[in-house]
Amino acid sequence: LIMAQVHSEQLALKGESPTSDFISGAWPAVAAWLSFTVVSITTARNAYFHLLNYTRPDLQPHVLRIILVLPIYAFCTSLCLSTNEDACFFITSGRDVWEAVVIYSFLTLIIEYMGGEHMCLHSISQNDEAVPHLFPLNLCLPPIETGSMIRIPKKGALQFVAIKPVLAVISGVAYAIGQFHNWYYQWLLFVVYNISYSVALYALYLIYWASHEQEALQSKRPLLKFISVKMIVFLTFWQAVLLPVAPLPGSTSRWEDFILSFEMLVFTMLMNSAFSWTEFAHFTAKMASQGGLKGSSDLIDLEISGSTPPRGPVGTTIGQEISGKEESKKEAQDSSSEANPHSPTNSTAVST
């Protein structure tokens, strides 16, 4: 404490702020790397158990892509605090591209939870009421018909998936030629990003609102999943927009990375809880009890109940009926061959 007080007095005599010296020092980078270690271990554990209970190849790849954003964010913030701002710009651009992957994976995951696009649209269309827009959009836009509740939100999310990488490449070129910090380019980025983020968030809200009451999603905690994705993608965007306005000493970008490194600890607990491997653990137990996966699916109860094959019209199973028809046909052919010994089939058999 005495050494810290002496150091603060020396900085005051030089006209420097102790807080500014802290953010430009090595301690923020050390704290960020420690945070990255915790985030990586927690996410790796969740991913390992997902792979250990890999019973839903239609769902779990999307889950793994979503939770991978946690160590990517933590690694990029730690790397930015350990390097200069020029290198940090390109590191952040690569990190931002993965946000597009997260949005697309989350939208696809929600649709796959309900059995695919056709089954999802069928489930949503069971509700006769159209989905109203939020205020104030409901004052100028009509409610969305249930028949369009997949197409419209999907377009809204996919525009973000396309715009995010394109703007990252354009920003890299603008930074290389020294035009990135010009006010007109910054305003262009602010307007385009703001519109794109808002439309993507609203598209996710629409698909959530239209499907959150479906029975297939009740046990999947869709609200927790929606909040976790929203916070890590959209909250970080607004934090990057508003933080430069805050009266913080030193580099604003380093403060942003330092704060984000601690926020990732909270996001890690939230997202690993929302996309936990335990959701798929019961499939592994079911496979072990049945001796294999027999088309089991937890979505919209598409699983065939019981192990008895479907019955035919006369009480026999369909497989038994087909097998019986084939045996009758074979017996008829054998009888025909015995009745007509000069038939081509019988002659071939005799010559053989």
C-alpha positions in Angstrom: 0.0 0.0 0.0 2.9 2.4 0.8 4.6 1.6 -2.5 1.3 2.2 -4.4 0.8 5.5 -2.6 4.4 6.6 -3.5 3.8 5.6 -7.1 0.6 7.6 -7.2 2.3 10.7 -5.8 5.1 10.4 -8.4 2.5 10.1 -11.2 0.7 13.2 -9.8 4.0 15.2 -9.8 4.4 14.2 -13.5 0.8 15.2 -14.3 -0.2 11.7 -15.1 -3.2 9.8 -13.8 -2.6 6.6 -11.8 -5.7 5.0 -13.5 -4.3 5.9 -16.9 -1.0 4.3 -15.9 -2.9 1.2 -14.7 -4.8 0.6 -18.0 -1.6 1.0 -20.0 0.4 -1.3 -17.8 0.7 -5.1 -17.7 -1.9 -5.9 -15.0 -4.9 -5.6 -17.3 -3.3 -8.1 -19.7 -2.5 -10.5 -16.8 -6.1 -10.3 -15.5 -7.4 -10.9 -19.1 -5.3 -14.0 -19.6 -6.5 -15.4 -16.3 -10.1 -14.7 -17.4 -9.4 -16.4 -20.7 -8.1 -19.5 -18.9 -11.2 -19.8 -16.8 -13.5 -19.3 -19.8 -11.6 -21.8 -21.9 -11.6 -24.5 -19.3 -15.3 -24.1 -18.6 -16.3 -24.0 -22.2 -14.0 -26.9 -23.1 -15.6 -29.0 -20.4 -19.1 -28.3 -21.7 -17.9 -29.0 -25.3 -16.2 -32.3 -24.2 -19.4 -33.6 -22.6 -21.3 -32.5 -25.7 -19.0 -34.7 -27.8 -19.2 -37.5 -25.3 -23.0 -37.4 -25.5 -23.1 -36.6 -29.2 -26.5 -38.0 -30.0 -28.1 -35.2 -32.0 -25.9 -34.3 -35.0 -28.7 -32.1 -36.3 -28.5 -29.9 -33.2 -25.2 -30.1 -31.4 -23.0 -28.7 -34.1 -24.9 -25.5 -33.8 -24.6 -25.5 -30.1 -20.8 -26.0 -30.3 -20.4 -23.1 -32.7 -22.4 -20.9 -30.4 -20.4 -21.6 -27.2 -17.1 -21.4 -29.2 -17.7 -17.6 -29.2 -16.8 -17.5 -25.5 -13.1 -18.5 -25.8 -12.7 -16.6 -29.0 -13.9 -13.3 -27.4 -11.7 -13.9 -24.3 -8.7 -14.8 -26.4 -9.1 -11.7 -28.6 -9.5 -9.3 -25.6 -6.4 -10.8 -23.9 -4.4 -10.5 -27.1 -5.5 -6.9 -27.7 -4.3 -6.0 -24.2 -1.0 -7.6 -24.9 -0.3 -6.0 -28.3 -0.5 -2.5 -29.8 -3.7 -1.0 -31.2 -2.8 -1.6 -34.9 -2.7 -5.4 -34.3 -5.7 -5.2 -32.1 -7.8 -3.8 -34.9 -7.4 -6.8 -37.1 -7.8 -9.1 -34.1 -11.2 -7.5 -33.3 -12.3 -7.7 -37.0 -11.7 -11.5 -37.0 -13.6 -11.8 -33.7 -16.6 -9.8 -35.1 -16.9 -12.2 -38.1 -17.7 -15.0 -35.6 -20.7 -13.0 -34.4 -22.3 -13.7 -37.8 -21.8 -17.4 -37.3 -23.4 -17.2 -33.8 -26.5 -15.5 -35.2 -27.0 -17.9 -38.0 -26.3 -21.0 -35.8 -28.8 -19.7 -33.2 -31.5 -19.2 -35.8 -30.9 -22.6 -37.3 -30.9 -24.2 -33.9 -34.3 -22.8 -33.0 -35.7 -24.1 -36.3 -34.1 -27.5 -35.9 -35.5 -27.8 -32.4 -38.9 -27.7 -33.9 -38.2 -30.4 -36.6 -36.9 -28.3 -39.5 -38.4 -25.4 -41.5 -41.5 -27.3 -42.6 -42.4 -28.7 -39.2 -41.6 -25.4 -37.6 -43.9 -23.5 -40.0 -46.5 -26.1 -39.4 -46.3 -25.7 -35.6 -46.4 -22.0 -35.8 -49.3 -22.0 -38.2 -51.4 -23.9 -35.7 -51.9 -20.5 -34.0 -54.5 -18.6 -36.0 -53.5 -15.2 -34.6 -50.9 -13.2 -36.5 -47.8 -12.1 -34.7 -48.0 -8.3 -33.9 -45.0 -6.0 -34.2 -43.5 -4.2 -31.2 -44.3 -0.6 -30.5 -44.0 1.7 -32.4 -43.7 -0.6 -35.4 -47.2 -1.9 -34.8 -48.5 1.6 -35.6 -47.3 1.4 -39.2 -46.8 -2.3 -40.0 -49.5 -4.9 -40.1 -49.1 -8.1 -38.1 -47.1 -10.9 -39.6 -49.1 -13.8 -40.9 -48.1 -17.2 -39.5 -47.3 -18.4 -43.0 -44.4 -15.9 -43.2 -43.0 -16.4 -39.7 -40.0 -18.4 -41.0 -39.2 -16.5 -44.2 -39.2 -12.9 -42.7 -37.1 -13.6 -39.5 -34.7 -15.7 -41.5 -34.1 -12.8 -44.0 -33.6 -10.4 -41.1 -31.0 -12.6 -39.5 -29.2 -13.5 -42.7 -28.7 -9.9 -43.7 -26.5 -9.5 -40.6 -24.6 -12.7 -41.5 -23.8 -11.1 -44.9 -23.1 -7.5 -43.8 -20.8 -8.3 -40.9 -18.0 -10.0 -42.8 -18.3 -7.5 -45.7 -17.9 -4.5 -43.4 -15.0 -6.2 -41.6 -13.1 -6.5 -44.9 -14.0 -2.9 -45.9 -12.9 -1.6 -42.5 -9.6 -3.5 -42.9 -8.9 -1.8 -46.2 -9.9 1.6 -44.9 -7.6 1.1 -41.9 -4.7 0.1 -44.2 -5.1 3.3 -46.3 -5.6 5.5 -43.3 -9.2 6.4 -43.8 -10.8 4.4 -41.0 -10.8 7.1 -38.4 -12.4 9.7 -40.7 -15.7 11.0 -39.3 -17.7 10.2 -42.4 -16.6 6.6 -42.4 -17.2 6.3 -38.7 -20.7 7.6 -39.1 -21.3 5.2 -42.0 -20.3 2.3 -39.9 -22.4 3.5 -37.0 -25.6 3.8 -39.1 -25.1 0.6 -41.1 -24.1 -1.5 -38.0 -26.9 0.0 -35.9 -29.6 -0.9 -38.5 -28.1 -4.3 -39.2 -27.8 -5.2 -35.5 -31.3 -3.9 -34.8 -32.9 -5.9 -37.6 -31.1 -9.1 -36.7 -32.1 -8.7 -33.0 -35.7 -8.0 -34.0 -35.7 -11.1 -36.3 -34.6 -13.3 -33.5 -37.3 -11.8 -31.3 -39.9 -12.6 -33.9 -38.9 -16.2 -34.2 -38.7 -16.5 -30.4 -42.1 -14.9 -29.8 -43.8 -17.1 -32.5 -42.4 -20.3 -31.1 -41.8 -19.9 -27.4 -45.1 -21.4 -26.5 -44.6 -24.5 -28.6 -44.5 -27.6 -26.6 -41.3 -28.7 -28.3 -39.4 -25.7 -26.9 -40.7 -25.7 -23.4 -38.0 -27.9 -22.0 -35.2 -26.2 -24.0 -35.3 -22.9 -22.1 -35.5 -20.7 -25.2 -35.7 -17.5 -23.2 -32.3 -18.2 -21.5 -30.8 -19.1 -24.8 -32.2 -15.9 -26.4 -30.9 -13.7 -23.6 -27.4 -15.2 -23.6 -26.9 -14.8 -27.4 -28.4 -11.3 -27.3 -26.1 -10.1 -24.5 -22.8 -11.4 -25.9 -23.5 -10.1 -29.4 -25.7 -7.0 -29.1 -24.7 -5.7 -25.6 -21.0 -5.7 -26.5 -21.9 -3.7 -29.6 -23.6 -1.0 -27.7 -20.9 -1.0 -25.1 -18.3 -0.3 -27.8 -20.5 2.5 -29.1 -21.1 4.2 -25.7 -17.8 3.6 -23.9 -15.8 6.2 -25.9 -18.2 8.8 -24.5 -17.5 7.9 -20.9 -14.8 10.0 -19.1 -12.2 7.3 -18.8 -8.5 8.0 -18.5 -6.1 6.4 -21.0 -7.0 4.4 -24.1 -10.7 3.7 -24.5 -10.1 0.6 -26.6 -8.0 -0.9 -23.8 -10.7 -0.1 -21.2 -13.2 -1.8 -23.5 -11.1 -5.0 -23.7 -10.4 -4.9 -20.0 -14.1 -4.6 -19.1 -15.0 -7.2 -21.7 -12.5 -9.7 -20.3 -14.4 -9.7 -17.0 -17.8 -9.7 -18.6 -16.8 -12.9 -20.4 -16.8 -14.7 -17.0 -20.5 -13.8 -16.6 -21.3 -14.6 -20.2 -19.6 -18.0 -19.8 -21.7 -19.0 -16.9 -24.9 -17.8 -18.6 -24.2 -19.4 -22.0 -22.8 -22.7 -20.8 -25.9 -23.0 -18.6 -28.3 -22.2 -21.5 -26.5 -24.6 -23.9 -25.6 -27.3 -21.5 -24.6 -30.8 -22.5 -27.1 -32.2 -19.9 -29.9 -31.4 -22.4 -28.7 -34.3 -24.5 -27.6 -36.6 -21.7 -31.0 -38.5 -21.6 -30.6 -39.4 -25.3 -27.4 -41.3 -24.3 -29.2 -43.1 -21.6 -32.0 -44.0 -24.0 -29.5 -45.3 -26.5 -27.9 -47.5 -23.9 -31.2 -48.9 -22.7 -32.4 -49.6 -26.3 -29.1 -50.8 -27.6 -28.8 -48.0 -30.2 -30.5 -44.9 -31.5 -33.7 -45.9 -33.2 -34.8 -42.6 -34.7 -35.2 -41.0 -31.3 -36.1 -37.4 -31.4 -37.3 -35.1 -28.7 -38.7 -32.5 -31.1 -42.4 -32.3 -31.5 -42.6 -35.9 -30.3 -41.5 -37.2 -33.6 -40.2 -40.3 -31.9 -41.9 -43.6 -32.8 -43.5 -44.7 -29.6 -42.7 -48.3 -28.6 -40.6 -50.8 -30.4 -43.5 -52.6 -32.3 -43.5 -51.9 -36.0 -46.7 -50.2 -37.5 -49.5 -52.6 -38.1 -51.0 -53.5 -41.4 -54.7 -53.5 -42.3 -55.3 -57.1 -41.2 -53.6 -57.0 -37.8 -50.2 -58.1 -39.1 -47.2 -55.8 -39.2 -46.3 -54.1 -42.4 -43.0 -56.0 -42.5 -44.8 -59.3 -42.1 -47.3 -58.5 -44.7 -44.7 -57.6 -47.3 -42.7 -60.7 -46.4 -45.8 -62.9 -46.8 -46.5 -61.4 -50.2 -43.0 -62.2 -51.3 -43.2 -65.8 -50.1 -46.5 -66.3 -51.8 -45.1 -64.9 -55.0 -42.1 -67.2 -54.8 -44.3 -70.3 -54.1 -46.5 -69.4 -57.1 -43.4 -69.2 -59.3 -42.2 -72.6 -58.1 -45.6 -74.2 -58.7 -45.6 -72.8 -62.2 -42.2 -74.2 -62.9 -43.2 -77.7 -61.7 -46.4 -77.6 -63.8 -44.5 -76.6 -67.0 -41.2 -78.5 -67.0 -40.3 -77.1 -70.5 -40.4 -73.5 -69.3 -37.2 -71.4 -69.8 -36.7 -71.1 -66.1 -36.9 -74.8 -65.5 -34.7 -75.6 -68.4 -32.0 -73.3 -67.2 -32.2 -74.9 -63.7 -31.9 -78.4 -65.2 -29.0 -77.5 -67.5 -27.2 -75.9 -64.6 
